[in-house]
Amino acid sequence: MAYKRKSWQEKLADSKGLPKSIVIPAKMVGKWGTTKAGDTMVIPAPIEVDAIMKKVPKGRVITIPYPSEHTPPVLTGWWNH
């Protein structure tokens, strides 16, 4: 059976249990700007990131109030292309 690739709209709608918050393990310290083990990182849902980014004016920067110390910046770039 051939694998059918998902469209970007399908990927955007598939939240896969996100958002979720994880505790940063010691092996990730120093990656993505993390400073210490035990901090928390939130992994947002793609549809949520898309909705928020559509509201931000061009050239502006915002922060999203999540109860964590870090977010993975690479994910925002993947979902916003």
N, C-alpha and C positions, 0 to 999 in steps of 0.2 A: 504494500500500500504506500503510495507516494505521500510525502509530507507536504501539507499545504502551509505556506508561509503566512504569518499573520500580517495584516496591514498595520500601519501606524495607529490608525483609529482603534483597531482591536487591541493593540498593545497598551494604548492609553487607557482604555476602559478596563483592562485586567489589572486590578490592584494587588492581587496575590497576597492578601492578608496585610496590606500596608494601609496606613502608616504603622510603624512599630518602632519601639525604642530598644536599643541593645546596650549592654555594658561593654566598654572598650577593653579587650583583652591586652595583656602585656605585650604580645607580639605586634600589636598595631600601633604602639606608642611611637611617635615620630612620623607616622604616615598621616596624610590629610590634615596636618596641623594639630594633631592630638598631642597633648602634653603629658598626660599621666594615665596609667591604667586605673580602671574603676569609674572614669567619667562615662557619661551616657551619650549615645549618638542616636538621633532619630533618622529613620529612613522613610521619607514621605511617599504618599501614593502619587503616581504619575498624573492622574486626573486633577488632583488637588494642586500640584505644582503648575500645571497648565492653566488652570483657572486663575490662580493668583498672578502668574506672569502676564496674562492678558490684561490685567488691571494696571500694571506698572507702566508709567509713561516712559518713552524712549529716553535713554540717558540717565535714568534714575536708578537708585539702589534701594532695596527694602530689606527688612529682616522679618522673618516669620516667627511668631512667638510659640516655640515648642519648649516643653519642659526638659531640655537637655543642654549639654555643653557644646555639642558639635552636630553638624550635618555633613554628609558626604557630598562635596561640590561637584563631583563628576556626574552624579545622577541628574542634576538639573541640566547640565549640558546635553546629556543623552536625550532627555525628554523635550528639550527645546531646540530643535534643529529645523 
